[in-house]
């Protein structure tokens, strides 16, 4: 594996975002395909990649950063905040403003397809409490606010919780070893999740970290032993697949179980089994320029697509009704939504995401002048969860 870059990461995060977009298109047009109509599995892939990348970046910086120092944690948290927050704040403002109109569109869609209506507060809650909880990324902790905007932002609160915990996972891993620490952390996560359920906390989406911690840990394990012997790598793969099989957080039917296991094994193969010709070809393809850009625009596409999709799907249904058929509604909706989503993702990538990342680097650079290690400015991180 390349010591400084994993080629397939670019394409995989792009595929994960596109999976979510297509899955939501299927839900809102009534057209179904196996697997693709399950956008939560695309989010699971993002979570796995996020755990891998955080550990991969830690290993690259390990010789230059003191992870026992709070300044290192502060620099890490600053980088991650400025990676996620700028575009999220922009789309959050748009979602709150357009919420009533989008809700009317969603009611029309669900009524036409015979689906259960979405809770109105998810689209109409412009309260100060809801806004503050989203601006501070605390909404994921609270079931009543975890799924309360027209955005698919529940996973962002989840991601921020993982970032908050990550320095402590590093300290745990350095103390007890990565394999042992992963199971300690997973056991703690399961215990907290069970206690939350016993206390009557019912999360509409798995936005609370203990419900998905096992997938983050699975990704971390795949990166923790990249330079170890082949038997040790297979041991880590087995441990990662065992963690991914823990039955909490989201759907737990046989299909979801099997796909999560395949995602872990497939990603392991792309990273560690590139000596096999076909796997090397797939890895290079996922690292090619088109997939690179699909990955660069993945965060924007993830956040933006529902703001476009719901009005367009409602308009298609209103114009054509049953006359077009499910596959026709899907095709026409996609012909409008996908280009519009990725054009806007490109625009916001240039005008919001990149300036936000530069601002984060400036904040860290200013902190360097006050004593934060200079190494914090190196090795850019290039993934964001949905």
C-alpha contacts under 8 A as a table, 3 or more apart, distances in Angstrom:
res1	aa1	res2	aa2	distance
1	X	6	X	6.98
1	X	226	X	7.36
1	X	271	X	6.42
1	X	272	X	6.56
2	X	5	X	5.37
2	X	6	X	6.16
3	X	6	X	7.98
3	X	60	X	7.78
4	X	60	X	7.20
6	X	9	X	5.85
6	X	271	X	7.06
7	X	10	X	6.42
7	X	11	X	7.87
7	X	283	X	6.30
7	X	284	X	6.43
7	X	286	X	6.75
7	X	287	X	4.46
8	X	11	X	5.47
8	X	12	X	6.00
8	X	270	X	7.01
8	X	271	X	7.67
8	X	282	X	7.98
8	X	283	X	4.92
8	X	284	X	6.77
8	X	285	X	7.67
8	X	286	X	4.77
8	X	287	X	4.99
9	X	12	X	5.11
9	X	13	X	6.15
9	X	49	X	7.37
9	X	286	X	7.40
9	X	287	X	7.17
9	X	295	X	7.95
10	X	13	X	5.75
10	X	14	X	6.51
10	X	286	X	6.56
10	X	287	X	5.80
10	X	291	X	6.36
10	X	292	X	4.94
10	X	293	X	7.77
10	X	294	X	7.51
10	X	295	X	4.79
10	X	296	X	7.22
11	X	14	X	5.02
11	X	15	X	6.06
11	X	285	X	7.86
11	X	286	X	4.23
11	X	287	X	5.77
11	X	288	X	7.74
11	X	291	X	4.53
11	X	292	X	5.74
11	X	294	X	6.58
11	X	295	X	5.47
12	X	15	X	4.95
12	X	16	X	6.04
12	X	286	X	6.68
12	X	295	X	7.15
13	X	16	X	4.96
13	X	17	X	6.28
13	X	45	X	7.83
13	X	46	X	6.31
13	X	49	X	7.44
13	X	294	X	7.91
13	X	295	X	5.24
13	X	298	X	6.49
13	X	383	X	7.39
14	X	17	X	5.27
14	X	18	X	6.20
14	X	291	X	6.69
14	X	292	X	7.73
14	X	293	X	7.84
14	X	294	X	4.64
14	X	295	X	3.82
14	X	296	X	7.30
14	X	297	X	7.24
14	X	298	X	5.07
15	X	18	X	5.07
15	X	19	X	5.95
15	X	42	X	7.96
15	X	294	X	7.52
15	X	295	X	7.52
16	X	19	X	5.05
16	X	20	X	6.45
16	X	42	X	4.63
16	X	43	X	6.72
16	X	45	X	6.18
16	X	46	X	6.20
16	X	298	X	7.92
17	X	20	X	5.15
17	X	21	X	6.33
17	X	42	X	6.66
17	X	43	X	7.75
17	X	298	X	5.31
17	X	299	X	7.28
17	X	301	X	6.73
17	X	302	X	5.60
17	X	386	X	7.40
18	X	21	X	4.97
18	X	22	X	6.07
18	X	298	X	7.52
18	X	301	X	7.78
18	X	302	X	7.88
19	X	22	X	5.27
19	X	23	X	5.91
19	X	36	X	6.28
19	X	39	X	6.06
19	X	42	X	5.46
20	X	23	X	5.03
20	X	24	X	6.15
20	X	38	X	7.70
20	X	39	X	4.29
20	X	40	X	7.09
20	X	42	X	5.51
20	X	43	X	7.08
20	X	302	X	7.19
21	X	24	X	5.35
21	X	25	X	6.24
21	X	39	X	7.40
21	X	301	X	7.69
21	X	302	X	6.94
21	X	305	X	6.58
22	X	25	X	4.93
22	X	26	X	6.26
22	X	36	X	6.74
22	X	37	X	7.18
22	X	39	X	7.56
23	X	26	X	5.17
23	X	27	X	6.39
23	X	36	X	5.40
23	X	37	X	4.24
23	X	38	X	5.58
23	X	39	X	4.65
24	X	27	X	5.01
24	X	28	X	6.18
24	X	37	X	7.16
24	X	39	X	6.47
24	X	306	X	7.90
25	X	28	X	5.22
25	X	29	X	6.05
25	X	309	X	7.07
25	X	330	X	6.66
25	X	333	X	7.59
25	X	334	X	7.23
26	X	29	X	5.26
26	X	30	X	5.72
26	X	31	X	4.92
26	X	32	X	5.65
26	X	33	X	7.91
26	X	37	X	5.79
26	X	330	X	6.61
27	X	30	X	5.65
27	X	31	X	7.00
27	X	32	X	7.50
27	X	37	X	6.80
28	X	109	X	6.60
28	X	110	X	7.68
28	X	310	X	7.37
28	X	313	X	6.58
29	X	109	X	7.83
29	X	113	X	7.76
29	X	313	X	6.55
29	X	326	X	6.15
29	X	329	X	5.87
29	X	330	X	5.56
29	X	333	X	7.96
30	X	113	X	6.50
30	X	326	X	5.47
30	X	330	X	7.74
31	X	326	X	4.90
31	X	327	X	5.68
31	X	329	X	7.90
31	X	330	X	6.32
32	X	36	X	7.73
32	X	37	X	5.74
33	X	36	X	5.69
33	X	37	X	5.69
34	X	37	X	6.21
34	X	38	X	7.89
35	X	38	X	5.40
35	X	41	X	7.99
36	X	39	X	6.78
38	X	41	X	5.84
38	X	42	X	7.52
39	X	42	X	5.17
39	X	43	X	6.69
40	X	43	X	4.99
40	X	44	X	6.30
41	X	44	X	4.86
41	X	45	X	6.35
41	X	256	X	7.29
41	X	259	X	7.66
41	X	260	X	7.41
42	X	45	X	5.11
42	X	46	X	6.44
43	X	46	X	4.94
43	X	47	X	6.26
43	X	155	X	7.72
43	X	385	X	7.75
43	X	386	X	6.50
44	X	47	X	5.02
44	X	48	X	6.25
44	X	215	X	7.33
44	X	260	X	7.41
45	X	48	X	5.12
45	X	49	X	6.22
45	X	260	X	7.95
45	X	263	X	6.79
46	X	49	X	5.10
46	X	50	X	6.05
46	X	385	X	5.62
46	X	386	X	6.88
47	X	50	X	5.03
47	X	51	X	6.32
47	X	159	X	7.88
47	X	215	X	6.34
47	X	216	X	5.72
47	X	219	X	7.74
47	X	385	X	6.58
48	X	51	X	5.37
48	X	52	X	6.34
48	X	215	X	5.54
48	X	216	X	5.38
48	X	217	X	7.93
48	X	218	X	6.63
48	X	219	X	4.61
48	X	220	X	7.94
48	X	264	X	7.59
49	X	52	X	5.04
49	X	53	X	6.06
49	X	216	X	7.92
49	X	219	X	6.10
50	X	53	X	5.17
50	X	54	X	6.16
50	X	216	X	6.77
50	X	219	X	7.08
50	X	383	X	6.92
50	X	384	X	7.18
50	X	385	X	6.60
51	X	54	X	5.42
51	X	55	X	6.43
51	X	215	X	7.53
51	X	216	X	4.33
51	X	217	X	6.18
51	X	218	X	7.17
51	X	219	X	4.47
51	X	220	X	4.72
52	X	55	X	5.39
52	X	56	X	6.00
52	X	216	X	7.48
52	X	218	X	7.85
52	X	219	X	4.18
52	X	220	X	4.47
52	X	221	X	7.27
52	X	222	X	6.36
52	X	223	X	5.37
53	X	56	X	4.81
53	X	57	X	5.92
53	X	219	X	7.85
53	X	220	X	7.52
53	X	223	X	7.54
53	X	381	X	7.91
53	X	383	X	7.55
54	X	57	X	5.26
54	X	58	X	6.12
54	X	220	X	7.22
55	X	58	X	4.92
55	X	59	X	6.20
55	X	220	X	5.32
55	X	223	X	5.93
55	X	224	X	6.38
56	X	59	X	5.22
56	X	60	X	6.43
56	X	220	X	7.78
56	X	223	X	5.51
56	X	224	X	7.16
57	X	60	X	5.08
57	X	61	X	6.31
57	X	379	X	7.50
57	X	381	X	7.28
58	X	61	X	5.21
58	X	62	X	5.66
59	X	62	X	5.03
59	X	63	X	7.99
59	X	224	X	7.69
60	X	63	X	7.54
60	X	379	X	7.83
61	X	64	X	5.40
61	X	65	X	6.01
61	X	375	X	7.43
61	X	379	X	7.84
62	X	65	X	5.54
62	X	66	X	7.51
62	X	67	X	7.96
64	X	375	X	5.92
65	X	72	X	6.74
65	X	373	X	6.97
65	X	375	X	6.50
65	X	376	X	7.44
66	X	69	X	5.60
66	X	72	X	6.43
67	X	70	X	7.45
67	X	72	X	5.83
67	X	73	X	6.99
67	X	167	X	7.11
67	X	170	X	7.58
67	X	171	X	7.27
68	X	72	X	7.72
68	X	171	X	7.28
69	X	72	X	5.56
69	X	73	X	7.03
70	X	73	X	5.03
70	X	74	X	6.18
71	X	74	X	4.97
71	X	75	X	6.24
71	X	372	X	5.83
71	X	373	X	7.92
72	X	75	X	5.20
72	X	76	X	6.24
72	X	372	X	7.21
72	X	373	X	7.56
72	X	376	X	7.46
73	X	76	X	5.06
73	X	77	X	6.11
73	X	167	X	6.21
74	X	77	X	5.15
74	X	78	X	6.03
75	X	78	X	5.04
75	X	79	X	6.22
75	X	364	X	6.17
75	X	372	X	7.86
75	X	376	X	6.39
76	X	79	X	5.28
76	X	80	X	6.36
76	X	376	X	7.66
77	X	80	X	5.19
77	X	81	X	6.00
77	X	163	X	6.77
77	X	164	X	7.13
78	X	81	X	5.12
78	X	82	X	6.24
78	X	360	X	6.40
78	X	363	X	7.87
78	X	364	X	7.23
79	X	82	X	5.50
79	X	83	X	6.25
79	X	357	X	7.47
79	X	360	X	5.85
79	X	361	X	7.15
79	X	364	X	7.91
80	X	83	X	4.99
80	X	84	X	6.42
80	X	163	X	7.38
81	X	84	X	5.45
81	X	85	X	5.60
81	X	160	X	7.92
81	X	360	X	7.93
82	X	85	X	5.48
82	X	86	X	6.38
82	X	356	X	5.66
82	X	357	X	5.52
82	X	359	X	7.33
82	X	360	X	5.25
83	X	86	X	7.20
83	X	353	X	7.01
83	X	356	X	6.82
83	X	357	X	5.72
83	X	360	X	7.86
83	X	384	X	7.10
84	X	87	X	6.55
84	X	88	X	6.34
84	X	156	X	7.80
84	X	384	X	6.75
85	X	88	X	5.02
85	X	89	X	5.93
86	X	89	X	5.37
86	X	90	X	6.55
86	X	352	X	6.36
86	X	353	X	6.44
86	X	356	X	5.76
87	X	90	X	5.11
87	X	91	X	6.22
87	X	300	X	7.39
87	X	348	X	7.29
87	X	352	X	5.96
87	X	353	X	6.02
88	X	91	X	5.23
88	X	92	X	5.82
88	X	303	X	7.25
89	X	92	X	4.97
89	X	93	X	6.21
89	X	135	X	7.10
90	X	93	X	5.35
90	X	94	X	6.50
91	X	94	X	4.98
91	X	95	X	6.01
91	X	151	X	7.93
91	X	303	X	6.94
91	X	304	X	6.79
92	X	95	X	5.00
92	X	96	X	6.15
92	X	149	X	7.83
92	X	151	X	7.42
93	X	96	X	5.27
93	X	97	X	6.25
94	X	97	X	5.24
94	X	98	X	6.01
95	X	98	X	5.19
95	X	99	X	5.46
95	X	123	X	7.96
95	X	149	X	6.79
95	X	150	X	5.92
95	X	151	X	6.80
95	X	307	X	7.00
96	X	99	X	5.10
96	X	123	X	7.42
96	X	124	X	7.51
96	X	125	X	7.75
96	X	126	X	6.29
96	X	149	X	7.14
96	X	150	X	7.86
97	X	100	X	7.67
98	X	101	X	5.54
98	X	102	X	6.10
99	X	102	X	5.13
99	X	103	X	5.99
99	X	123	X	4.67
99	X	124	X	5.64
99	X	149	X	7.64
99	X	150	X	6.58
100	X	103	X	5.07
100	X	104	X	6.38
100	X	123	X	6.21
100	X	124	X	5.76
101	X	104	X	5.22
101	X	105	X	6.46
102	X	105	X	4.99
102	X	106	X	6.13
102	X	123	X	7.17
102	X	150	X	7.57
102	X	307	X	7.51
102	X	310	X	6.55
102	X	311	X	6.36
103	X	106	X	4.95
103	X	107	X	6.13
103	X	120	X	7.07
103	X	123	X	5.65
103	X	124	X	7.55
104	X	107	X	5.18
104	X	108	X	6.38
105	X	108	X	5.17
105	X	109	X	6.28
105	X	310	X	6.23
105	X	311	X	5.69
105	X	314	X	5.34
106	X	109	X	4.98
106	X	110	X	6.06
106	X	117	X	7.93
106	X	118	X	7.62
106	X	310	X	6.28
106	X	311	X	7.85
106	X	314	X	7.08
107	X	110	X	5.26
107	X	111	X	5.90
107	X	117	X	6.34
107	X	118	X	7.55
108	X	111	X	5.19
108	X	112	X	6.11
108	X	314	X	6.37
109	X	112	X	5.25
109	X	113	X	6.20
109	X	313	X	7.22
109	X	314	X	5.59
109	X	317	X	7.21
110	X	113	X	5.16
110	X	114	X	5.74
110	X	115	X	4.75
110	X	116	X	6.42
110	X	117	X	5.91
111	X	114	X	5.15
111	X	115	X	6.38
111	X	116	X	7.87
111	X	117	X	7.43
112	X	115	X	7.84
112	X	317	X	7.74
118	X	122	X	7.48
119	X	122	X	5.73
119	X	123	X	7.79
120	X	123	X	5.66
120	X	124	X	6.06
121	X	124	X	4.89
121	X	125	X	5.04
121	X	148	X	6.33
121	X	149	X	7.88
122	X	125	X	6.40
122	X	147	X	6.42
122	X	148	X	3.85
122	X	149	X	4.72
122	X	150	X	6.23
123	X	148	X	6.76
123	X	149	X	5.35
123	X	150	X	5.43
124	X	149	X	7.83
125	X	130	X	6.89
125	X	148	X	7.13
125	X	149	X	7.49
126	X	130	X	6.64
126	X	131	X	6.77
127	X	130	X	5.35
127	X	131	X	6.35
128	X	131	X	5.10
128	X	132	X	5.99
129	X	132	X	5.27
129	X	133	X	6.05
130	X	133	X	5.25
130	X	134	X	6.26
130	X	139	X	7.71
130	X	145	X	6.70
130	X	148	X	7.67
131	X	134	X	5.25
131	X	135	X	6.12
132	X	135	X	5.06
132	X	136	X	6.12
133	X	136	X	5.30
133	X	137	X	5.95
133	X	138	X	5.08
133	X	139	X	4.93
133	X	145	X	7.82
134	X	137	X	4.84
134	X	138	X	6.32
134	X	139	X	5.55
135	X	138	X	7.91
136	X	139	X	7.75
137	X	140	X	6.96
137	X	156	X	7.57
137	X	157	X	5.22
137	X	160	X	6.97
138	X	141	X	5.90
138	X	142	X	7.59
138	X	157	X	6.60
139	X	142	X	5.59
139	X	143	X	7.98
139	X	145	X	5.33
139	X	146	X	5.10
139	X	157	X	6.49
140	X	143	X	7.14
140	X	145	X	6.98
140	X	146	X	4.55
140	X	147	X	7.98
140	X	154	X	6.22
140	X	157	X	4.83
140	X	158	X	6.14
140	X	207	X	4.89
140	X	208	X	5.66
141	X	146	X	6.91
141	X	157	X	7.88
141	X	207	X	7.01
141	X	208	X	5.49
142	X	145	X	5.54
142	X	146	X	5.77
142	X	203	X	7.77
143	X	146	X	5.18
143	X	147	X	7.66
143	X	201	X	6.57
143	X	202	X	6.14
143	X	203	X	4.67
143	X	204	X	6.69
144	X	147	X	7.39
144	X	148	X	7.61
144	X	203	X	7.79
145	X	148	X	5.24
146	X	154	X	5.77
146	X	203	X	7.21
146	X	204	X	7.29
146	X	205	X	7.15
146	X	207	X	6.30
147	X	152	X	7.84
147	X	153	X	7.47
147	X	154	X	5.85
147	X	204	X	6.71
147	X	205	X	6.82
149	X	152	X	7.76
149	X	153	X	7.65
150	X	306	X	7.21
150	X	307	X	7.23
151	X	303	X	6.42
151	X	304	X	7.68
151	X	306	X	6.48
151	X	307	X	7.29
152	X	155	X	7.07
152	X	302	X	7.59
152	X	303	X	6.59
152	X	306	X	7.62
152	X	386	X	7.51
153	X	156	X	5.21
153	X	157	X	6.98
153	X	303	X	7.21
153	X	386	X	7.04
154	X	157	X	5.60
154	X	158	X	6.57
154	X	205	X	6.92
154	X	206	X	7.72
154	X	207	X	5.33
155	X	158	X	4.81
155	X	159	X	6.02
155	X	206	X	7.92
155	X	207	X	5.92
155	X	385	X	7.07
155	X	386	X	5.68
156	X	159	X	4.92
156	X	160	X	6.17
156	X	385	X	6.58
156	X	386	X	6.06
157	X	160	X	5.17
157	X	161	X	6.32
157	X	207	X	6.47
157	X	208	X	7.94
158	X	161	X	5.18
158	X	162	X	6.47
158	X	206	X	7.95
158	X	207	X	5.00
158	X	208	X	5.92
158	X	209	X	5.51
159	X	162	X	5.08
159	X	163	X	6.35
159	X	209	X	7.92
159	X	385	X	6.45
160	X	163	X	4.99
160	X	164	X	6.17
161	X	164	X	5.02
161	X	165	X	6.32
161	X	208	X	7.90
161	X	209	X	6.16
162	X	165	X	5.11
162	X	166	X	5.90
162	X	209	X	6.65
162	X	213	X	7.61
162	X	216	X	7.81
163	X	166	X	5.06
163	X	167	X	7.71
164	X	167	X	7.19
165	X	168	X	5.54
165	X	169	X	6.38
166	X	169	X	4.94
166	X	170	X	6.24
167	X	170	X	5.00
167	X	171	X	6.37
168	X	171	X	5.02
168	X	172	X	6.11
169	X	172	X	4.96
169	X	173	X	6.01
169	X	181	X	7.59
169	X	185	X	7.67
170	X	173	X	5.05
170	X	174	X	6.14
171	X	174	X	5.17
171	X	175	X	6.20
172	X	175	X	5.15
172	X	176	X	6.09
172	X	177	X	7.50
172	X	178	X	7.89
172	X	181	X	5.96
173	X	176	X	5.37
173	X	177	X	4.65
173	X	178	X	4.52
173	X	179	X	7.79
173	X	180	X	7.69
173	X	181	X	5.26
173	X	182	X	7.61
174	X	177	X	5.65
174	X	178	X	7.17
176	X	180	X	6.23
176	X	181	X	5.93
177	X	180	X	5.67
177	X	181	X	5.95
178	X	181	X	5.08
178	X	182	X	5.94
178	X	221	X	6.95
178	X	224	X	6.82
179	X	182	X	5.30
179	X	183	X	6.75
179	X	221	X	7.02
179	X	236	X	7.26
179	X	239	X	7.54
180	X	183	X	5.47
180	X	184	X	6.29
181	X	184	X	4.91
181	X	185	X	6.00
182	X	185	X	5.21
182	X	186	X	6.01
182	X	217	X	5.93
182	X	218	X	7.94
182	X	221	X	7.54
183	X	186	X	4.88
183	X	187	X	5.87
183	X	243	X	7.72
184	X	187	X	5.17
184	X	188	X	6.23
185	X	188	X	5.04
185	X	189	X	6.12
186	X	189	X	4.92
186	X	190	X	6.17
186	X	210	X	7.97
186	X	213	X	6.59
186	X	214	X	5.54
186	X	217	X	7.48
186	X	243	X	7.43
187	X	190	X	5.16
187	X	191	X	6.21
188	X	191	X	5.10
188	X	192	X	6.22
188	X	210	X	7.99
189	X	192	X	5.19
189	X	193	X	6.08
189	X	209	X	7.71
189	X	210	X	4.31
189	X	211	X	7.15
189	X	213	X	6.49
189	X	214	X	7.71
190	X	193	X	5.03
190	X	194	X	6.11
190	X	210	X	6.29
190	X	211	X	7.37
190	X	248	X	7.67
191	X	194	X	5.20
191	X	195	X	6.18
192	X	195	X	5.02
192	X	196	X	6.08
192	X	210	X	6.43
193	X	196	X	5.07
193	X	197	X	6.25
193	X	210	X	5.50
193	X	211	X	6.12
194	X	197	X	5.07
194	X	198	X	6.13
195	X	198	X	4.98
195	X	199	X	6.13
196	X	199	X	5.05
196	X	200	X	6.50
196	X	201	X	5.38
196	X	202	X	8.00
197	X	200	X	5.11
197	X	201	X	5.28
197	X	202	X	6.54
198	X	201	X	7.44
203	X	206	X	6.13
203	X	207	X	7.06
203	X	208	X	7.64
205	X	250	X	6.93
206	X	209	X	7.59
206	X	211	X	5.73
206	X	212	X	6.85
206	X	249	X	5.28
206	X	250	X	5.91
207	X	211	X	7.38
208	X	211	X	5.74
208	X	212	X	7.39
209	X	212	X	5.43
209	X	213	X	5.46
210	X	213	X	5.07
210	X	214	X	7.73
211	X	214	X	7.72
211	X	248	X	5.76
211	X	249	X	4.36
211	X	250	X	7.90
212	X	215	X	5.69
212	X	216	X	6.96
212	X	248	X	7.40
212	X	249	X	5.74
213	X	216	X	5.21
213	X	217	X	6.18
214	X	217	X	5.06
214	X	218	X	6.07
214	X	243	X	5.38
214	X	244	X	5.90
214	X	246	X	7.05
215	X	218	X	4.89
215	X	219	X	6.38
215	X	243	X	6.83
215	X	244	X	5.40
216	X	219	X	5.26
216	X	220	X	6.30
217	X	220	X	4.91
217	X	221	X	6.21
217	X	240	X	7.49
217	X	243	X	7.42
218	X	221	X	5.27
218	X	222	X	6.60
218	X	239	X	7.59
218	X	240	X	4.31
218	X	241	X	7.00
218	X	243	X	5.94
218	X	244	X	6.26
218	X	264	X	7.68
219	X	222	X	5.26
219	X	223	X	6.77
219	X	240	X	7.17
219	X	264	X	7.77
220	X	223	X	5.34
220	X	224	X	6.01
221	X	224	X	4.93
221	X	225	X	6.97
221	X	236	X	6.22
221	X	237	X	7.69
221	X	239	X	7.83
221	X	240	X	6.19
222	X	225	X	6.68
222	X	226	X	7.16
222	X	236	X	6.59
222	X	237	X	6.63
222	X	240	X	6.96
222	X	268	X	6.55
223	X	226	X	5.49
225	X	228	X	5.32
225	X	232	X	7.67
225	X	233	X	6.49
225	X	236	X	7.48
226	X	233	X	7.39
226	X	272	X	7.55
228	X	232	X	6.18
228	X	233	X	6.36
229	X	232	X	5.41
229	X	233	X	6.30
230	X	233	X	4.96
230	X	234	X	6.26
231	X	234	X	5.18
231	X	235	X	6.29
232	X	235	X	4.93
232	X	236	X	6.28
233	X	236	X	5.07
233	X	237	X	6.22
234	X	237	X	4.92
234	X	238	X	6.22
235	X	238	X	5.15
235	X	239	X	6.27
236	X	239	X	4.97
236	X	240	X	6.00
237	X	240	X	5.00
237	X	241	X	6.14
237	X	264	X	7.92
237	X	265	X	7.24
237	X	268	X	7.10
238	X	241	X	5.21
238	X	242	X	6.14
239	X	242	X	5.02
239	X	243	X	6.20
240	X	243	X	5.14
240	X	244	X	6.23
240	X	264	X	7.17
241	X	244	X	5.03
241	X	245	X	6.25
241	X	261	X	5.84
241	X	264	X	6.29
241	X	265	X	7.37
242	X	245	X	5.14
242	X	246	X	6.94
243	X	246	X	5.60
244	X	260	X	6.63
244	X	261	X	6.61
244	X	264	X	7.67
245	X	257	X	6.48
245	X	260	X	7.61
245	X	261	X	7.06
247	X	252	X	6.01
248	X	252	X	7.20
249	X	252	X	7.80
251	X	256	X	6.59
252	X	255	X	7.99
252	X	256	X	5.93
252	X	257	X	6.22
253	X	256	X	5.53
253	X	257	X	6.28
254	X	257	X	5.06
254	X	258	X	6.04
255	X	258	X	5.23
255	X	259	X	6.13
256	X	259	X	5.22
256	X	260	X	6.05
257	X	260	X	5.34
257	X	261	X	6.33
258	X	261	X	5.21
258	X	262	X	6.21
259	X	262	X	4.92
259	X	263	X	6.03
260	X	263	X	5.03
260	X	264	X	6.36
261	X	264	X	5.24
261	X	265	X	6.26
262	X	265	X	5.08
262	X	266	X	5.71
263	X	266	X	5.12
263	X	267	X	5.98
264	X	267	X	5.35
264	X	268	X	6.15
265	X	268	X	5.05
265	X	269	X	6.18
266	X	269	X	5.07
266	X	270	X	6.29
267	X	270	X	5.09
267	X	271	X	6.28
268	X	271	X	5.26
268	X	272	X	5.77
268	X	273	X	7.39
269	X	272	X	5.29
269	X	273	X	4.71
269	X	274	X	6.98
269	X	279	X	7.10
270	X	273	X	6.02
270	X	274	X	6.10
270	X	279	X	5.98
270	X	280	X	7.12
270	X	282	X	7.60
270	X	283	X	5.80
271	X	274	X	6.62
271	X	283	X	7.93
273	X	276	X	6.10
273	X	279	X	6.98
273	X	280	X	7.80
274	X	277	X	6.90
274	X	279	X	5.47
274	X	280	X	4.52
274	X	283	X	7.61
275	X	279	X	7.58
275	X	280	X	6.60
276	X	279	X	5.51
276	X	280	X	6.18
277	X	280	X	5.15
277	X	281	X	6.23
278	X	281	X	5.02
278	X	282	X	6.26
279	X	282	X	5.10
279	X	283	X	6.09
280	X	283	X	5.06
280	X	284	X	6.13
281	X	284	X	5.16
281	X	285	X	6.10
282	X	285	X	4.99
282	X	286	X	6.17
283	X	286	X	5.17
283	X	287	X	6.30
284	X	287	X	4.96
284	X	288	X	6.15
285	X	288	X	5.08
285	X	291	X	7.41
286	X	291	X	5.51
286	X	292	X	7.32
287	X	291	X	6.10
287	X	292	X	5.86
288	X	291	X	5.48
288	X	292	X	5.88
289	X	292	X	4.78
289	X	293	X	6.27
290	X	293	X	5.34
290	X	294	X	6.26
291	X	294	X	4.76
291	X	295	X	6.09
292	X	295	X	5.13
292	X	296	X	6.22
293	X	296	X	4.81
293	X	297	X	6.13
294	X	297	X	5.38
294	X	298	X	6.05
295	X	298	X	4.94
295	X	299	X	7.94
296	X	299	X	7.33
296	X	349	X	7.93
296	X	382	X	7.82
297	X	300	X	5.48
297	X	301	X	6.07
297	X	342	X	6.95
297	X	345	X	5.63
297	X	346	X	6.14
297	X	349	X	6.79
298	X	301	X	5.08
298	X	302	X	6.01
298	X	345	X	7.79
299	X	302	X	5.13
299	X	303	X	6.32
299	X	345	X	7.83
299	X	384	X	6.10
299	X	385	X	6.97
299	X	386	X	6.24
300	X	303	X	5.27
300	X	304	X	5.86
300	X	342	X	7.76
300	X	344	X	7.68
300	X	345	X	4.51
300	X	346	X	7.59
300	X	348	X	6.97
300	X	349	X	6.87
301	X	304	X	5.29
301	X	305	X	5.61
301	X	341	X	5.82
301	X	342	X	5.95
301	X	344	X	7.91
301	X	345	X	5.41
302	X	305	X	5.98
302	X	386	X	5.85
303	X	306	X	7.32
303	X	386	X	7.07
304	X	307	X	5.66
304	X	308	X	6.98
304	X	341	X	6.45
304	X	344	X	7.73
304	X	345	X	7.20
305	X	308	X	5.36
305	X	309	X	5.81
305	X	337	X	7.32
305	X	338	X	7.95
305	X	341	X	5.49
306	X	309	X	4.77
306	X	310	X	5.86
307	X	310	X	6.31
307	X	311	X	7.33
308	X	311	X	5.93
308	X	312	X	6.28
308	X	337	X	6.33
308	X	340	X	7.72
308	X	341	X	7.06
309	X	312	X	5.20
309	X	313	X	5.87
309	X	333	X	7.54
309	X	337	X	5.83
310	X	313	X	5.22
310	X	314	X	6.08
311	X	314	X	5.15
311	X	315	X	6.11
312	X	315	X	5.02
312	X	316	X	6.18
312	X	333	X	6.37
312	X	336	X	7.58
312	X	337	X	7.15
313	X	316	X	5.14
313	X	317	X	6.19
313	X	329	X	7.66
313	X	333	X	5.89
314	X	317	X	5.12
314	X	318	X	5.98
315	X	318	X	4.96
315	X	319	X	6.01
316	X	319	X	5.17
316	X	320	X	5.95
316	X	321	X	7.37
316	X	329	X	6.66
316	X	332	X	7.66
316	X	333	X	6.91
317	X	320	X	5.41
317	X	321	X	4.63
317	X	322	X	7.60
317	X	329	X	7.38
318	X	321	X	5.75
320	X	323	X	5.55
320	X	324	X	5.81
321	X	324	X	6.63
322	X	325	X	5.53
322	X	326	X	7.89
324	X	327	X	7.80
324	X	328	X	5.26
324	X	329	X	6.07
325	X	328	X	5.24
325	X	329	X	6.13
326	X	329	X	5.12
326	X	330	X	6.14
327	X	330	X	5.02
327	X	331	X	6.09
328	X	331	X	5.09
328	X	332	X	6.06
329	X	332	X	5.32
329	X	333	X	5.86
330	X	333	X	5.22
330	X	334	X	5.94
331	X	334	X	5.14
331	X	335	X	6.08
332	X	335	X	5.08
332	X	336	X	6.62
333	X	336	X	5.42
333	X	337	X	5.91
334	X	337	X	4.97
334	X	338	X	5.45
335	X	338	X	6.19
335	X	339	X	6.93
336	X	339	X	6.12
336	X	340	X	6.30
337	X	340	X	5.22
337	X	341	X	5.79
338	X	341	X	5.14
338	X	342	X	6.23
339	X	342	X	5.37
339	X	343	X	6.03
340	X	343	X	5.23
340	X	344	X	6.16
341	X	344	X	5.31
341	X	345	X	6.01
342	X	345	X	4.70
342	X	346	X	6.03
343	X	346	X	5.14
343	X	347	X	6.30
344	X	347	X	4.99
344	X	348	X	6.05
345	X	348	X	5.22
345	X	349	X	5.87
346	X	349	X	4.96
346	X	350	X	6.34
347	X	350	X	5.33
347	X	351	X	6.05
348	X	351	X	4.93
348	X	352	X	4.99
348	X	353	X	6.34
349	X	352	X	5.64
349	X	353	X	4.67
349	X	354	X	6.05
350	X	353	X	6.30
350	X	354	X	5.69
350	X	355	X	7.43
351	X	354	X	6.71
351	X	355	X	6.48
352	X	355	X	5.52
352	X	356	X	5.92
353	X	356	X	5.07
353	X	357	X	6.24
354	X	357	X	5.09
354	X	358	X	6.24
355	X	358	X	5.00
355	X	359	X	6.13
356	X	359	X	5.04
356	X	360	X	6.30
357	X	360	X	5.01
357	X	361	X	6.33
358	X	361	X	5.06
358	X	362	X	6.22
359	X	362	X	4.98
359	X	363	X	6.25
360	X	363	X	5.09
360	X	364	X	6.31
361	X	364	X	5.07
361	X	365	X	5.97
361	X	377	X	6.74
362	X	365	X	4.92
362	X	366	X	6.14
363	X	366	X	5.19
363	X	367	X	6.34
364	X	367	X	4.88
364	X	368	X	6.15
364	X	372	X	7.93
364	X	376	X	7.41
364	X	377	X	7.19
365	X	368	X	4.88
365	X	369	X	6.66
365	X	374	X	7.83
365	X	377	X	7.14
366	X	369	X	5.33
366	X	370	X	6.95
367	X	370	X	5.06
367	X	371	X	6.55
367	X	372	X	5.65
368	X	371	X	5.10
368	X	372	X	4.23
368	X	373	X	6.03
368	X	374	X	5.90
369	X	372	X	7.01
372	X	376	X	7.76
373	X	376	X	6.20
374	X	377	X	6.06
374	X	378	X	8.00
375	X	378	X	5.59
377	X	380	X	7.89
